[in-house]
Amino acid sequence: MKHLDTLSLHEALQLAMESAIPKQEKETVLLNKALGRVLASDVFASKNLPSFDNSAMDGFAFKANEKGKKLQVQRTIFAGEVPEASLNEGECYRIMTGAQLPSDVDTVIPLEDCIEVTDEYAVIPDSITRGSNFRKKGEEVSAGEKLFTSGMIITASDIALLSAQGIMAVEVYCTLEIAVVSTGNEIKEPWQAANEDEIYNANAFGIQALLASFGFEAHYVGAIPDDLDETVTFIAGLKRYDVVITTGGISQGDADFLYDAFVSNGLDPLFHGINLKPGRAVMMGRMDETFVMAMPGNPLTTMLTVHTISLPVLYRLSGTVACYHQPFYAKMGQALRLKAGRTTIVIGELKAGVFTPTRDNKIGSGMLLPLCESNAVAYFSESVSDIEKESLIQVVSLQNRTREVKNRTINL
Protein backbone atom coordinates (compact mmCIF):
# COMPACT_ATOMS: atom_id res chain seq x y z
CA MET A 1 0.00 0.00 0.00
CA LYS A 2 1.12 3.55 -0.76
CA HIS A 3 1.01 5.82 2.30
CA LEU A 4 -0.02 9.40 2.93
CA ASP A 5 1.56 12.01 0.67
CA THR A 6 3.67 9.52 -1.29
CA LEU A 7 1.30 9.19 -4.21
CA SER A 8 0.37 11.60 -6.98
CA LEU A 9 -3.20 11.93 -8.22
CA HIS A 10 -2.23 10.31 -11.50
CA GLU A 11 -0.63 7.34 -9.70
CA ALA A 12 -3.59 6.95 -7.34
CA LEU A 13 -6.07 6.96 -10.17
CA GLN A 14 -3.99 4.47 -12.13
CA LEU A 15 -3.79 2.10 -9.15
CA ALA A 16 -7.52 2.35 -8.55
CA MET A 17 -8.39 1.75 -12.19
CA GLU A 18 -6.13 -1.30 -12.39
CA SER A 19 -7.83 -2.79 -9.34
CA ALA A 20 -11.38 -1.98 -10.48
CA ILE A 21 -12.76 -5.26 -11.83
CA PRO A 22 -15.81 -4.58 -14.05
CA LYS A 23 -19.07 -6.13 -12.97
CA GLN A 24 -19.88 -9.18 -15.10
CA GLU A 25 -23.55 -9.80 -14.28
CA LYS A 26 -25.89 -9.00 -17.17
CA GLU A 27 -29.59 -8.53 -17.69
CA THR A 28 -31.93 -7.76 -20.56
CA VAL A 29 -33.99 -4.56 -20.35
CA LEU A 30 -36.60 -2.93 -22.55
CA LEU A 31 -35.57 0.27 -24.30
CA ASN A 32 -37.70 2.41 -21.98
CA LYS A 33 -35.38 1.27 -19.17
CA ALA A 34 -32.12 1.36 -21.16
CA LEU A 35 -31.21 5.05 -21.03
CA GLY A 36 -27.85 5.51 -19.30
CA ARG A 37 -27.21 1.77 -18.98
CA VAL A 38 -24.00 0.10 -20.14
CA LEU A 39 -24.37 -2.17 -23.15
CA ALA A 40 -23.13 -5.70 -22.38
CA SER A 41 -23.01 -7.10 -25.92
CA ASP A 42 -22.51 -5.78 -29.44
CA VAL A 43 -25.65 -4.83 -31.38
CA PHE A 44 -25.97 -5.44 -35.12
CA ALA A 45 -28.43 -3.96 -37.61
CA SER A 46 -31.36 -6.23 -38.36
CA LYS A 47 -32.40 -4.31 -41.48
CA ASN A 48 -31.18 -1.69 -43.92
CA LEU A 49 -31.68 1.94 -43.01
CA PRO A 50 -33.41 3.26 -45.02
CA SER A 51 -35.03 -0.06 -45.85
CA PHE A 52 -35.96 1.17 -49.36
CA ASP A 53 -35.09 4.00 -51.75
CA ASN A 54 -37.15 7.02 -50.72
CA SER A 55 -37.57 10.73 -51.31
CA ALA A 56 -36.01 13.32 -49.02
CA MET A 57 -38.43 16.02 -50.23
CA ASP A 58 -41.94 16.76 -51.37
CA GLY A 59 -41.40 17.20 -55.10
CA PHE A 60 -41.03 15.33 -58.36
CA ALA A 61 -39.16 12.11 -59.11
CA PHE A 62 -37.75 11.61 -62.60
CA LYS A 63 -34.88 10.26 -64.68
CA ALA A 64 -31.91 12.63 -64.59
CA ASN A 65 -31.43 12.38 -68.35
CA GLU A 66 -34.73 14.26 -68.74
CA LYS A 67 -33.76 17.29 -66.71
CA GLY A 68 -34.31 20.66 -68.41
CA LYS A 69 -37.64 19.45 -69.80
CA LYS A 70 -41.34 19.93 -69.16
CA LEU A 71 -42.45 16.60 -67.66
CA GLN A 72 -46.04 15.42 -67.34
CA VAL A 73 -47.11 14.22 -63.91
CA GLN A 74 -48.12 10.59 -64.36
CA ARG A 75 -49.29 9.97 -60.78
CA THR A 76 -48.70 10.91 -57.14
CA ILE A 77 -46.81 8.55 -54.79
CA PHE A 78 -47.61 8.78 -51.09
CA ALA A 79 -45.65 7.46 -48.10
CA GLY A 80 -46.62 3.88 -47.34
CA GLU A 81 -47.17 2.86 -50.96
CA VAL A 82 -45.08 0.24 -52.77
CA PRO A 83 -45.12 1.71 -56.31
CA GLU A 84 -44.32 -0.14 -59.51
CA ALA A 85 -42.13 1.43 -62.20
CA SER A 86 -44.42 2.87 -64.87
CA LEU A 87 -42.87 6.06 -66.32
CA ASN A 88 -42.88 6.79 -69.99
CA GLU A 89 -40.61 9.26 -71.74
CA GLY A 90 -41.41 12.86 -70.78
CA GLU A 91 -43.11 11.89 -67.52
CA CYS A 92 -42.42 12.23 -63.80
CA TYR A 93 -44.00 11.29 -60.48
CA ARG A 94 -45.23 13.73 -57.89
CA ILE A 95 -43.85 12.33 -54.63
CA MET A 96 -44.13 12.98 -50.89
CA THR A 97 -41.28 13.05 -48.34
CA GLY A 98 -40.36 9.53 -47.22
CA ALA A 99 -42.35 7.87 -50.00
CA GLN A 100 -40.77 4.87 -51.70
CA LEU A 101 -39.15 5.58 -55.06
CA PRO A 102 -39.86 3.29 -58.01
CA SER A 103 -36.90 1.69 -59.80
CA ASP A 104 -37.30 3.86 -62.92
CA VAL A 105 -36.22 7.17 -61.30
CA ASP A 106 -32.88 8.38 -59.94
CA THR A 107 -33.45 12.01 -58.93
CA VAL A 108 -35.90 14.10 -56.89
CA ILE A 109 -36.39 17.86 -57.12
CA PRO A 110 -38.29 19.91 -54.49
CA LEU A 111 -41.42 21.70 -55.65
CA GLU A 112 -39.89 25.10 -54.97
CA ASP A 113 -36.85 24.42 -57.17
CA CYS A 114 -38.90 23.76 -60.30
CA ILE A 115 -39.15 26.47 -62.96
CA GLU A 116 -42.89 25.98 -63.24
CA VAL A 117 -45.39 23.67 -61.53
CA THR A 118 -49.05 22.87 -62.21
CA ASP A 119 -51.28 19.92 -61.37
CA GLU A 120 -50.43 18.41 -64.77
CA TYR A 121 -46.72 19.07 -65.26
CA ALA A 122 -43.44 20.37 -63.82
CA VAL A 123 -40.64 22.20 -65.66
CA ILE A 124 -37.31 20.81 -64.40
CA PRO A 125 -34.22 23.09 -64.42
CA ASP A 126 -31.10 21.85 -66.16
CA SER A 127 -28.98 22.56 -63.05
CA ILE A 128 -30.30 19.65 -60.98
CA THR A 129 -27.73 16.92 -60.20
CA ARG A 130 -28.42 13.20 -60.66
CA GLY A 131 -29.20 11.55 -57.30
CA SER A 132 -30.34 14.75 -55.59
CA ASN A 133 -32.77 14.27 -52.67
CA PHE A 134 -32.63 10.51 -53.27
CA ARG A 135 -32.18 8.39 -50.13
CA LYS A 136 -30.65 5.08 -51.18
CA LYS A 137 -31.58 1.81 -49.50
CA GLY A 138 -29.01 1.03 -46.76
CA GLU A 139 -27.04 4.25 -47.26
CA GLU A 140 -27.07 4.97 -43.51
CA VAL A 141 -26.93 1.42 -42.12
CA SER A 142 -26.64 -1.92 -43.87
CA ALA A 143 -28.23 -5.08 -42.48
CA GLY A 144 -25.64 -6.98 -40.44
CA GLU A 145 -23.51 -3.90 -39.76
CA LYS A 146 -22.38 -3.34 -36.17
CA LEU A 147 -24.37 -0.50 -34.65
CA PHE A 148 -23.06 -0.39 -31.10
CA THR A 149 -20.17 -1.91 -29.18
CA SER A 150 -20.31 -3.52 -25.76
CA GLY A 151 -19.23 -1.13 -23.01
CA MET A 152 -20.85 2.02 -24.33
CA ILE A 153 -23.38 4.04 -22.36
CA ILE A 154 -26.78 4.10 -24.08
CA THR A 155 -28.04 7.57 -24.98
CA ALA A 156 -31.42 8.86 -26.20
CA SER A 157 -30.11 8.92 -29.79
CA ASP A 158 -29.03 5.30 -29.49
CA ILE A 159 -32.51 4.34 -28.32
CA ALA A 160 -34.03 6.08 -31.34
CA LEU A 161 -31.76 4.10 -33.68
CA LEU A 162 -32.48 0.82 -31.89
CA SER A 163 -36.19 1.50 -32.20
CA ALA A 164 -35.77 2.18 -35.91
CA GLN A 165 -34.26 -1.30 -36.17
CA GLY A 166 -37.19 -2.94 -34.42
CA ILE A 167 -34.95 -3.75 -31.44
CA MET A 168 -36.94 -3.23 -28.26
CA ALA A 169 -34.66 -4.89 -25.68
CA VAL A 170 -30.89 -4.93 -25.13
CA GLU A 171 -28.45 -6.78 -22.90
CA VAL A 172 -26.81 -4.50 -20.33
CA TYR A 173 -24.54 -4.90 -17.33
CA CYS A 174 -26.34 -4.95 -14.00
CA THR A 175 -26.09 -1.65 -12.16
CA LEU A 176 -23.63 -1.21 -9.32
CA GLU A 177 -24.91 -1.47 -5.75
CA ILE A 178 -23.33 1.55 -4.04
CA ALA A 179 -23.50 2.35 -0.32
CA VAL A 180 -22.76 5.81 1.08
CA VAL A 181 -21.72 6.04 4.74
CA SER A 182 -21.12 9.05 7.00
CA THR A 183 -18.92 9.47 10.08
CA GLY A 184 -18.75 11.94 12.96
CA ASN A 185 -20.44 12.56 16.32
CA GLU A 186 -21.49 16.01 15.22
CA ILE A 187 -23.43 14.83 12.15
CA LYS A 188 -27.20 15.24 12.15
CA GLU A 189 -29.56 14.25 9.36
CA PRO A 190 -31.46 17.09 7.60
CA TRP A 191 -34.73 15.98 9.21
CA GLN A 192 -33.27 16.12 12.73
CA ALA A 193 -32.86 19.12 15.03
CA ALA A 194 -29.27 20.40 15.22
CA ASN A 195 -27.77 22.78 17.76
CA GLU A 196 -24.89 25.20 17.19
CA ASP A 197 -22.34 22.48 17.93
CA GLU A 198 -23.74 20.06 15.37
CA ILE A 199 -23.79 20.07 11.57
CA TYR A 200 -26.17 18.63 9.03
CA ASN A 201 -25.16 15.75 6.82
CA ALA A 202 -24.29 17.44 3.54
CA ASN A 203 -21.82 14.81 2.32
CA ALA A 204 -24.07 11.77 2.03
CA PHE A 205 -26.85 13.54 0.17
CA GLY A 206 -24.43 15.56 -1.93
CA ILE A 207 -22.64 12.39 -3.03
CA GLN A 208 -25.93 10.67 -3.80
CA ALA A 209 -27.02 13.57 -5.99
CA LEU A 210 -23.63 13.87 -7.70
CA LEU A 211 -23.57 10.17 -8.54
CA ALA A 212 -27.19 10.26 -9.72
CA SER A 213 -26.36 13.10 -12.12
CA PHE A 214 -23.77 10.81 -13.68
CA GLY A 215 -26.10 7.81 -13.90
CA PHE A 216 -25.28 5.96 -10.66
CA GLU A 217 -27.77 5.13 -7.91
CA ALA A 218 -26.32 5.16 -4.41
CA HIS A 219 -27.97 4.19 -1.12
CA TYR A 220 -27.33 6.11 2.07
CA VAL A 221 -27.06 3.42 4.75
CA GLY A 222 -26.33 5.53 7.82
CA ALA A 223 -23.43 6.71 9.94
CA ILE A 224 -20.44 4.80 11.30
CA PRO A 225 -20.98 4.04 15.04
CA ASP A 226 -18.65 5.79 17.49
CA ASP A 227 -17.22 2.51 18.71
CA LEU A 228 -14.56 0.35 17.06
CA ASP A 229 -16.26 -3.00 17.67
CA GLU A 230 -19.63 -1.67 16.50
CA THR A 231 -17.92 -0.15 13.46
CA VAL A 232 -16.33 -3.49 12.55
CA THR A 233 -19.76 -5.12 12.70
CA PHE A 234 -21.36 -2.25 10.76
CA ILE A 235 -18.77 -2.47 7.97
CA ALA A 236 -19.15 -6.27 7.76
CA GLY A 237 -22.76 -5.66 6.76
CA LEU A 238 -21.63 -3.56 3.80
CA LYS A 239 -19.96 -6.42 1.95
CA ARG A 240 -23.13 -7.09 -0.01
CA TYR A 241 -22.50 -3.84 -1.91
CA ASP A 242 -20.25 -3.53 -4.96
CA VAL A 243 -18.93 -0.16 -3.73
CA VAL A 244 -18.79 1.53 -0.33
CA ILE A 245 -18.10 5.28 -0.15
CA THR A 246 -17.37 6.76 3.26
CA THR A 247 -16.77 10.39 4.21
CA GLY A 248 -14.53 11.56 7.04
CA GLY A 249 -12.60 9.66 9.67
CA ILE A 250 -9.73 8.73 7.37
CA SER A 251 -7.19 11.56 7.79
CA GLN A 252 -3.85 10.94 9.45
CA GLY A 253 -5.03 12.09 12.86
CA ASP A 254 -8.06 9.81 13.09
CA ALA A 255 -7.21 7.18 10.48
CA ASP A 256 -6.75 4.20 12.81
CA PHE A 257 -10.40 4.03 13.83
CA LEU A 258 -12.04 3.67 10.43
CA TYR A 259 -9.04 2.23 8.65
CA ASP A 260 -8.57 -0.55 11.24
CA ALA A 261 -12.26 -1.42 11.05
CA PHE A 262 -11.95 -1.92 7.30
CA VAL A 263 -8.75 -3.95 7.69
CA SER A 264 -10.49 -6.16 10.28
CA ASN A 265 -13.04 -6.91 7.57
CA GLY A 266 -10.38 -7.99 5.08
CA LEU A 267 -9.58 -4.70 3.35
CA ASP A 268 -6.65 -4.88 0.94
CA PRO A 269 -5.71 -1.17 0.72
CA LEU A 270 -4.35 0.29 -2.50
CA PHE A 271 -3.26 3.63 -1.08
CA HIS A 272 -3.93 5.88 1.89
CA GLY A 273 -3.43 9.52 1.02
CA ILE A 274 -2.73 11.51 -2.12
CA ASN A 275 -0.43 14.46 -2.72
CA LEU A 276 -3.44 16.59 -3.65
CA LYS A 277 -5.03 19.88 -2.59
CA PRO A 278 -7.79 19.69 -1.67
CA GLY A 279 -8.22 15.94 -1.18
CA ARG A 280 -5.15 14.71 0.66
CA ALA A 281 -7.02 12.24 2.90
CA VAL A 282 -8.31 9.65 0.41
CA MET A 283 -8.06 5.91 0.86
CA MET A 284 -9.10 3.19 -1.61
CA GLY A 285 -8.92 -0.58 -1.59
CA ARG A 286 -10.79 -3.84 -2.00
CA MET A 287 -12.65 -5.63 0.79
CA ASP A 288 -13.33 -9.07 -0.66
CA GLU A 289 -15.59 -8.24 -3.65
CA THR A 290 -16.38 -4.72 -2.44
CA PHE A 291 -14.46 -1.67 -3.66
CA VAL A 292 -13.93 0.80 -0.80
CA MET A 293 -13.58 4.54 -1.37
CA ALA A 294 -12.87 6.51 1.83
CA MET A 295 -13.23 10.22 1.09
CA PRO A 296 -12.35 13.30 3.17
CA GLY A 297 -14.90 14.78 5.56
CA ASN A 298 -14.94 18.43 4.44
CA PRO A 299 -17.90 18.92 2.09
CA LEU A 300 -16.24 20.77 -0.79
CA THR A 301 -13.28 18.40 -0.76
CA THR A 302 -15.57 15.38 -0.58
CA MET A 303 -17.55 16.42 -3.64
CA LEU A 304 -14.42 17.20 -5.64
CA THR A 305 -12.61 13.96 -4.81
CA VAL A 306 -15.69 11.88 -5.59
CA HIS A 307 -15.95 13.70 -8.92
CA THR A 308 -12.23 13.43 -9.64
CA ILE A 309 -11.40 9.89 -8.53
CA SER A 310 -14.56 7.97 -7.67
CA LEU A 311 -16.48 8.59 -10.89
CA PRO A 312 -13.83 7.17 -13.27
CA VAL A 313 -13.49 4.09 -11.04
CA LEU A 314 -17.27 3.67 -10.92
CA TYR A 315 -17.41 3.83 -14.70
CA ARG A 316 -14.75 1.12 -14.90
CA LEU A 317 -16.58 -1.06 -12.37
CA SER A 318 -19.84 -0.65 -14.30
CA GLY A 319 -18.28 -2.04 -17.48
CA THR A 320 -18.04 1.25 -19.34
CA VAL A 321 -15.34 1.49 -22.00
CA ALA A 322 -14.97 5.28 -21.70
CA CYS A 323 -14.20 5.82 -18.02
CA TYR A 324 -12.38 9.11 -17.76
CA HIS A 325 -13.69 12.66 -17.67
CA GLN A 326 -13.41 14.33 -21.06
CA PRO A 327 -11.09 17.35 -20.83
CA PHE A 328 -11.27 20.33 -23.14
CA TYR A 329 -9.25 23.48 -23.55
CA ALA A 330 -10.09 26.91 -22.19
CA LYS A 331 -8.30 30.20 -21.62
CA MET A 332 -7.36 31.18 -18.10
CA GLY A 333 -9.45 34.16 -17.02
CA GLN A 334 -6.91 35.53 -14.58
CA ALA A 335 -3.36 34.98 -13.38
CA LEU A 336 -3.07 32.53 -10.51
CA ARG A 337 -0.26 31.49 -8.19
CA LEU A 338 -0.23 28.03 -6.63
CA LYS A 339 2.01 26.13 -4.26
CA ALA A 340 4.12 23.74 -6.30
CA GLY A 341 4.91 20.22 -5.16
CA ARG A 342 1.36 18.88 -5.20
CA THR A 343 -1.50 18.50 -7.66
CA THR A 344 -3.98 21.33 -7.14
CA ILE A 345 -7.69 21.25 -7.94
CA VAL A 346 -9.13 24.65 -8.88
CA ILE A 347 -12.85 25.14 -9.35
CA GLY A 348 -14.25 27.98 -11.43
CA GLU A 349 -16.77 29.30 -13.90
CA LEU A 350 -16.36 28.36 -17.54
CA LYS A 351 -18.01 30.92 -19.80
CA ALA A 352 -17.42 31.48 -23.53
CA GLY A 353 -14.26 29.38 -23.42
CA VAL A 354 -12.74 31.28 -20.49
CA PHE A 355 -12.14 29.63 -17.10
CA THR A 356 -12.21 31.99 -14.10
CA PRO A 357 -11.31 30.57 -10.68
CA THR A 358 -14.13 30.93 -8.19
CA ARG A 359 -13.46 33.68 -5.61
CA ASP A 360 -9.87 34.02 -6.85
CA ASN A 361 -9.31 30.46 -5.57
CA LYS A 362 -9.56 31.73 -2.00
CA ILE A 363 -11.95 29.12 -0.68
CA GLY A 364 -12.03 26.68 2.22
CA SER A 365 -12.45 22.93 2.00
CA GLY A 366 -15.37 23.07 4.42
CA MET A 367 -17.38 25.42 2.19
CA LEU A 368 -20.18 24.51 -0.19
CA LEU A 369 -21.35 27.79 -1.72
CA PRO A 370 -18.24 28.14 -3.94
CA LEU A 371 -19.08 24.76 -5.45
CA CYS A 372 -22.57 26.03 -6.26
CA GLU A 373 -20.94 29.00 -8.02
CA SER A 374 -18.74 26.77 -10.21
CA ASN A 375 -19.37 24.67 -13.29
CA ALA A 376 -15.88 23.43 -14.15
CA VAL A 377 -12.66 22.24 -12.58
CA ALA A 378 -9.00 22.48 -13.60
CA TYR A 379 -6.13 20.28 -12.44
CA PHE A 380 -2.61 21.64 -12.14
CA SER A 381 0.31 19.23 -11.76
CA GLU A 382 2.90 19.27 -9.00
CA SER A 383 5.36 21.26 -11.12
CA VAL A 384 2.98 24.19 -11.74
CA SER A 385 3.17 27.29 -9.55
CA ASP A 386 2.25 30.21 -11.82
CA ILE A 387 -0.54 30.31 -14.40
CA GLU A 388 -0.69 33.35 -16.63
CA LYS A 389 -3.88 35.05 -17.71
CA GLU A 390 -5.13 33.83 -21.11
CA SER A 391 -2.85 30.79 -21.01
CA LEU A 392 -4.41 27.64 -22.44
CA ILE A 393 -5.40 25.08 -19.82
CA GLN A 394 -7.39 21.85 -19.65
CA VAL A 395 -10.68 21.85 -17.77
CA VAL A 396 -13.38 19.31 -16.98
CA SER A 397 -17.08 19.97 -16.59
CA LEU A 398 -18.53 19.46 -13.12
CA GLN A 399 -21.81 18.48 -14.75
CA ASN A 400 -22.64 15.22 -16.48
CA ARG A 401 -20.58 14.43 -19.55
CA THR A 402 -21.57 13.31 -23.01
CA ARG A 403 -20.45 9.90 -24.14
CA GLU A 404 -16.83 9.68 -25.27
CA VAL A 405 -15.99 6.77 -27.55
CA LYS A 406 -12.37 6.49 -26.43
CA ASN A 407 -10.67 6.30 -23.07
CA ARG A 408 -9.09 9.66 -22.44
CA THR A 409 -7.73 11.37 -19.39
CA ILE A 410 -6.01 14.60 -18.50
CA ASN A 411 -2.30 14.63 -17.84
CA LEU A 412 -1.88 15.07 -14.12
N, C-alpha and C positions, 0 to 999 in steps of 0.2 A: 504493500500500500504506500502511496505517496502521501507525505505529511504536510501539515499546514505551511503555506507560503513557498513550497518547493515546486509547485506545478503552475504552468501558465494556463490561461483559458483554453488555448488551442490544444495543449496536451491533455487537459482534463476532458474536453469534449471528445477528443480522439479515443481516449481510454473508455469513456462511457459508451460511445458508439460501437466500439469493438466488442463490448460486453453485452450489448443490447441484442438479445436473440429474438427475432420477429415471431410473433404469435402465429401458430400454424393452423389453429382450428378455423374451419370455414363453414359458411352457411349460405343458403340461397334466399335472396330477398326479391320482392317485387320492386319494380322501378319506383313506385311512390315511396319506398323506404330506402332507396339506394343513394340518395343525394349525400355526398360527403363520405361515403363508405369507400373502402379500399378494395379494388378489384382483385380477386384471388385466382383468376384464370384468364387467358387471352380470349378475346371475343372476335369472331370472324363474321363477315357480311353474309347474310343468308340470301340476299337478292341484289341485283344491280340497282344503283341509284344514280340517275332516274332509272326506273324499270322499263321505260320505253322512250323513244324519241318524242319530245314535246316542245311546244312553243313557249318562249319566254315572254311573249307580248300578246296583247290583243292586236290583230292586224291581218295580214294576208300571207299565205304560204304559196310558194311558186318554185319553179325551176329557175336557177340563177341564169341560165342561158337565155331567158326571156325578159331579163331586166331591161328597162328603157322602153317598155311597151305598155299599151293599154290592154289589160287583161280582164276578161269577163269572169265574174264571180260564179263559179259552178254551183257551190253549196257552202253552207256554214257548218263548221265542226266545233262541237261543244266539248268541254271537259267531261270525261266519263265515257265518251264514245270510243269504239274501236273501228276507225274508218278504213275502207278499202281504197286502194289507188284507183282513181277514175278520171284524172285530168286529160284533157285533150290539148292540142296546141292552142296557145292564146288564152288559156284559162288559168284561174287561181282559185284557192280556197279562202274564204273568210274564216279566221280561226281565233279561238279564245285562249287566254293565258292558261298554260298547263294542259291544254288539250293535246291528245296524241296526234302526231304527224304521220300522214300516209307515206308510203315508200317512194312515191313519185315526186316528192318535193325535197329541196335541200336548203331553202332560205326562207326567213320570215322577215317582213318589214312592218313596223308599227303603223297604225292608221295615220298618225300625225306626220309621218315622214313621206307619205305618198304625195305626188304632185296634184292628184285629183282623186276624189273618192265619191262614189254614188252607191246606191243599193245594187246596181247592176255591174259596175266595173271599178277598177282601180288603175291609175296610171303610175307605174313604177319608175322611179328615177334610175338613171344609169350608174349612179355612184354607189349603190348598195353592193356589199361584199358577199360572196357566196358563203353560206354557213351562218350568217348573222342571225342572232336571236333564236338559234336552233340548239336545243339541249339534247345532246346525244345520249343514247342509252348507255349507262354505266360510266359516263364521263367523270362523275364524282367518286363513285365507289363501284368496284366490280365484285360480283358474287365470289365468295371465297377469300377475298382480301382481308388482311388483319385490320380490324378497326381500332382495338384498344389492347394494351399490354398489361398483364398482371402487375400489380403494384401501384397503379395510378389511382388517384383520388377522383371519384366520379363527380362531375359537375352537371349543372342544368343543361348545358349544351350537349353533353354526352348522352344524357337521358333522352333528349329530343332525337338524336341520331339513332339510339337504340330503338326507340319507338317507331321510327321510320323504317326500321328493319323488321318490325314485327316481333322484336325481342322484349318480352315483358318481365323477365326475371334474370338476375345475374348472380354469379357466385362471388361472394365477398369474404374477407377475413372477419372473424368475429371481433367485436369491439373490445377494447381493453377495459378491464375492471380496475378503476383507479380509486384509491382511498386517500383522502386529505385529512391530516391530523394536526391539531394545535398543541402548543405547550405553554405553560406559564400560569402561576397562581393568580396573576392580576387579570387574566382574560375573562371577560363576560360575553355571553352571546347577545346579539342585538335585541332579542326579546326580553332580556333580563335587565333589572335595575343595576346601575353601576355608579359607585361613588367617585369622588375625585381621585382616589388612589387606584382606581381600576380602569381598564381600557376595554373597549369593545373589540370583538374578534373580526378584524378587517381582513386578515390574511386568508383564512379558510374560504370565505365567500368571494374574495377577490380572485383567488386561484381558481375556484370553480368557474367563475364567470370568464376568466381569461382562457381557460382550457375549452370551455364551451364555445367561445368565439372562434376557436381554431378546430372545432369539430370533435372534441373529446368530452365525454361525460364523466365527471368525477363525483364521488360520494363523500360528503363530510361525515366522519364517523366519530367525532368527539375529540376530547382533549386528553393528553397523556396524564395519567395520575401522578400526584406528587409523592410517589413512593417507588423505590427501585423495584421491589418484588412485584408490586401491582403493575408497574410499567412493563416488566418482562412478560407477565401474563397478558396484558393488553396487546402488546406487539405480536405475541404468538397468535392471537386471533386475527391478525391482519394478513396471514400467509395465504389466505384464499384469494387475495387480490393480485393482479398482475403487477401493479405499481402502487407503492406507498409514498406519498409526499408529506413530509413533516415540515413545520416551521418553528424556528427557535430551538434553544437548548442544545446547540451543536457547536457553539464557538469554543475557543480554547479554554476559557474560564469555566464553562459549565459542561464541557463535552463529555466527561466521564459518565454522567447520569444517563443520557439518552444513548450515547454511543455504546456503552457497556450493555445496555438492555438489548440493543440490536445484536451485538456480538453474542450474547447469551442465547439468542434465537438463531444462531448460525450465520450471521452476516459475514460475507466475504467482501471487505471494503476495497474499493478501487482507489479512492483518494479521500483525504480529509483536509480540505482547505485549498484555495486557489489564490494565486497572486493577482488579485482582481479588486478594483474599487469602482462602485461598491459591490460586495458579494464575496468577501474573503472566506466567510464561514459556510462552506458548502461541502457536503459529504455525499458520496454515491457508492453503491455497492449492490451485491446480490445476496438475498436471503432465501436460500433454496431456489424456488422458481419466481420469487418476487423481486422486482427491481426497486431498490430504496433510493429515494432522493430527499436528503435532509437539507432544507433551505434555511437561510438566515431568518431571524425573527423580526427585523425592522421592515415595515410594510413596503416601502418603496423598493428596498433591496430585494425583498422576497419576490415581488412582481417582476422585477427585471431579471433576476436569475432564473426564475421559472421560464420566462420568455426566451432568454438567451440559451440556456442549457437544457432545461427539461423538455421543451417542445421538440427540438430535433431528435432527442432520444425517444420520445413518445411516438414520433412519426416512424422511426426505425422499428420500434417494438410492434407497431400496428401493421407492419408489412409494406409501408409506403416506400416506393423507390426514391422519390425526391424528398429528402428529409430536412435539408438545411433551409434556413431563411434565405430568401432571394435578395441579395444586395443590389443597390443601384447607386449611381453617382449623383452628387449634389455639390453645390458650391457652399463653402463655409460663410455664414452670414456675419461673422465677427471674428476677430483674433482671439485666441484662447491659449492660456498657459496651463500646462498640466505637470504633475510630478512624474518624472520618468521612473522606470524601474518596475512598473506594473501595468497591466492592461487596464485602461480606464473606460468605463461606460458613461457616455454623455447623452442625456435625453434632450430633445428639442422639438421645435416646430418646423416642419418641412412645408414650404409654400413656394410655388412657382420655381421649383428646382433649387431653392436656397434653404439651407439648414441653419437655424438659429438656436443656440443652446438656451434652454429654459432658464430664466432668471440668472443669466450670465454664468450658469453652472454652479451657482452658490446655493446649493440645496442640501438638506439633511436626509440621511437614510431612513429616518423615522417619519418623514413627510409622505403625504399622499396627493395633495393638491397639485404639486408640480407635475406629477404623472398625468393628472387630468388635463393639464395644459399642454401636453406633448403628444405628438403623433408619430414620432420617429426616434430612432436611437442610432448613435454612431459608436464604433469601437476603435480605440486608439491603442496601438501596441506598446510594449514596454519601453521601446526606444524613442517614443514620441514625447516631446515636452512642449513644443511651440507649434501652434497651428495658425497660419496666416489667414487673414480675411480673403475670401474669394478663392482660396485653394480648393482643389477638387478632392473630395472625400467620399468614402463609401458609407451609406446609411441603410438601415433596415426599417421597414414599417412596423409600428407597434400594433397595427390592426391585422386582421386576417389576410393571408397572402393568396394570390392566384396560383393555380397549379403550375409547377415548373417541371419540365420533362426530363431534366438532367439533375444529377446531384451537384450542387454548387454551394460553396461556403465563402465567407469572407476570410481574408488573410489576417490572422490575429497574431 
